[in-house]
Amino acid sequence: MSLETIYVVRHGFRCSYFVDPVSGVATTTVLSPTKIAADTPLTAHGVDQARQLGAHLMSLEPPIDAVYSSPYYRCLQTISPYISLRNEQAAKSQEESGALLTPLVIRSETGLGEFYGQAHFDQPKPAQMSFLKTLFPVLDDSFESGVVAEKKGESIEGLYDRVRSAVEKIIERCDAEGVRSVILCSHAAVIIALGRVLTGQIPDRVDVQDFDTFTCGLSIFKRPTTLSSNYSSTLADLDVSVQSPDGADDQAADTAKPVPVTSSTTGSTDTAQKPTRLVGNWICQANSDCSFLSGGPERGWYFTGDEAFIFGDPVPSGDAASGLPDDIAALHTSRL
């Protein structure tokens, strides 16, 4: 059995933090147990979102067989309610009927970690696995990811390369382990990159609004069962709905509708062959669906540019200095 479905979720509504665009020093008024300023926890509302997400994930078909998450606290915190529900179900089924429902663990995948634009300073990094294991006992500490972000941040091309490498390794591992469906919990920029890499639809402009990234929104990608020379999966075909983060409330309901599966793939599923490539041909079936969340779509995010912190020569943190753009607000939104 090979992987058929990739579920992708963004972390829930989190507490804010600020990164000084000159020094790179992060500050926040609310620290998570990791004590890392850029690794903030979910808000109370975000915790509620995570619980609602967890309940919804229990109803998915096919059910989730494996879990991969960014190592940042907010992502692990978001996926944990689902893990608890799923493992409670596994324990109950074994007690009542002796049925073997394997408990799930979380594999901490650094390749799904936060995106930070290129900078002159070292960008934040998550807590060590040994410490995270004390906070989240269901973490699989035997798993090691070979994909890491650059120390001083990434270009957009670097982000695409990291995401492609990470998801290809995940798909290969799932195929080898007989996993039918997997869920990935990550951040807005990474989720946009994932959608583009999986479907093969990478626009010329990074700020194109294609894949939505609402907090706790669920996207679904399906692997085609056959490939043909005329295979095509454009965003127009998929009718991916788009809403600006500042869009009107009356547009929100539309963005939560699952994206219909459409492709020009031909052939009967009875004679299906295993795809010959790992990414670039997946079909987006749902685009950040929030229909199961009481608050609907919230806190959507899109690229506004290259999201880099390099805008001139490095300057001392005390210098209000040269090289800084007139409006750096957009740079702060890259903290996802």
C-alpha positions, -999 to 999 in steps of 0.1 A, spaced: 0 0 0 13 35 -9 4 69 5 -29 82 -9 -38 113 12 -19 141 28 -38 162 53 -22 196 61 -32 218 91 -19 251 103 -14 257 140 -41 274 160 -44 311 169 -11 319 188 2 346 210 21 374 193 58 381 193 80 407 176 114 403 159 136 434 157 145 436 120 180 449 127 192 429 157 170 398 152 161 398 189 126 383 195 104 396 223 70 385 236 48 391 266 37 354 267 64 327 268 57 290 261 73 264 284 102 264 259 111 299 271 119 309 235 104 342 226 97 332 190 82 299 201 49 313 215 20 291 227 -16 291 215 -40 316 229 -70 304 248 -89 307 215 -62 288 197 -65 260 223 -103 258 216 -96 257 179 -71 228 184 -98 209 203 -123 214 176 -98 204 150 -89 172 169 -126 162 171 -129 168 133 -98 148 125 -113 118 142 -140 117 115 -117 118 85 -117 91 59 -93 76 53 -83 78 89 -48 92 98 -21 67 100 9 89 107 16 124 122 44 148 113 47 182 129 69 213 130 89 212 162 76 246 173 55 246 204 24 260 188 23 232 162 28 204 187 2 220 210 -22 221 181 -20 185 170 -19 171 206 -57 171 212 -62 148 182 -34 125 193 -50 122 228 -84 114 213 -70 89 188 -49 71 214 -78 70 239 -98 53 211 -70 28 205 -68 19 242 -106 15 244 -109 -7 213 -82 -30 226 -100 -33 260 -134 -39 245 -127 -61 215 -91 -69 215 -88 -51 182 -53 -38 175 -55 -1 168 -19 12 170 -14 43 191 0 73 171 32 92 179 43 126 166 73 128 144 90 161 148 100 172 113 123 202 112 117 204 74 81 216 84 95 242 107 89 280 106 100 300 76 122 330 83 134 353 55 171 358 49 189 380 75 223 391 86 216 376 120 208 340 132 171 333 129 152 316 158 152 279 162 129 255 182 137 238 214 158 206 216 140 173 211 151 160 246 133 189 262 102 188 239 98 151 249 92 162 285 64 185 273 49 161 247 55 125 258 40 112 225 69 126 205 89 99 187 124 106 199 138 78 177 129 98 146 155 120 131 148 145 103 176 152 78 160 185 66 168 218 84 164 254 75 194 277 69 208 293 101 203 328 88 170 322 71 160 313 36 151 328 3 118 319 -13 136 294 -35 153 280 -4 119 275 12 106 256 -18 137 234 -18 134 227 19 97 219 17 102 197 -14 129 177 3 109 173 35 77 162 19 95 138 -6 112 121 24 78 119 42 61 104 12 90 79 7 88 68 43 50 65 42 52 44 11 78 21 27 57 18 59 24 11 42 9 43 54 -23 53 36 -28 88 50 -6 112 69 -12 146 85 13 174 86 10 203 111 30 234 101 31 272 95 15 295 70 44 301 46 54 264 47 18 254 40 16 277 10 49 262 -3 36 227 4 5 233 -17 26 247 -46 52 219 -44 26 191 -41 5 203 -70 34 215 -91 17 249 -94 45 274 -84 36 309 -96 61 334 -109 51 358 -81 54 346 -46 26 369 -34 -1 352 -56 -30 343 -33 -36 306 -40 -35 283 -10 -52 296 21 -37 293 56 -63 299 82 -56 290 118 -64 253 123 -76 252 86 -75 217 70 -62 212 35 -64 178 18 -42 166 -11 -49 134 -30 -24 114 -50 -36 105 -85 -39 68 -91 -27 71 -127 -6 94 -147 -9 103 -183 11 124 -207 -17 150 -208 -20 152 -169 -28 187 -159 -39 202 -125 -42 239 -126 -55 261 -99 -82 273 -122 -93 236 -126 -93 232 -89 -113 264 -83 -92 273 -53 -111 301 -35 -91 330 -22 -97 355 5 -73 383 17 -65 382 54 -84 415 55 -114 402 35 -149 408 45 -167 385 69 -193 376 43 -166 360 22 -154 337 49 -180 310 43 -169 306 7 -132 300 17 -141 271 39 -157 251 11 -137 221 0 -120 224 -34 -135 200 -59 -112 173 -72 -107 178 -109 -80 166 -132 -75 153 -167 -61 121 -154 -73 92 -174 -76 55 -168 -95 32 -146 -86 29 -109 -89 -9 -113 -57 -8 -134 -40 20 -115 -2 22 -114 19 37 -87 28 73 -96 63 77 -110 70 110 -92 66 119 -56 55 156 -59 41 180 -85 11 159 -94 -11 159 -63 -47 172 -64 -59 198 -39 -93 185 -26 -98 210 3 -81 244 7 -78 253 44 -113 242 53 -126 257 85 -162 246 83 -158 226 116 -145 256 136 -170 277 155 -152 309 145 -148 299 109 -118 311 89 -94 333 109 -60 349 107 -53 340 71 -18 349 58 -2 354 24 33 364 12 37 402 7 71 400 -9 103 381 -4 99 384 34 136 390 38 153 410 65 182 419 42 176 455 31 211 471 31 242 468 51 240 455 87 235 483 112 240 484 150 208 477 170 210 512 185 211 529 152 177 538 138 196 537 107 201 535 71 191 505 51 157 501 69 126 505 47 101 532 55 75 506 65 87 474 80 53 462 92 51 436 65 83 420 77 68 412 110 40 393 94 64 367 83 64 354 118 38 327 114 
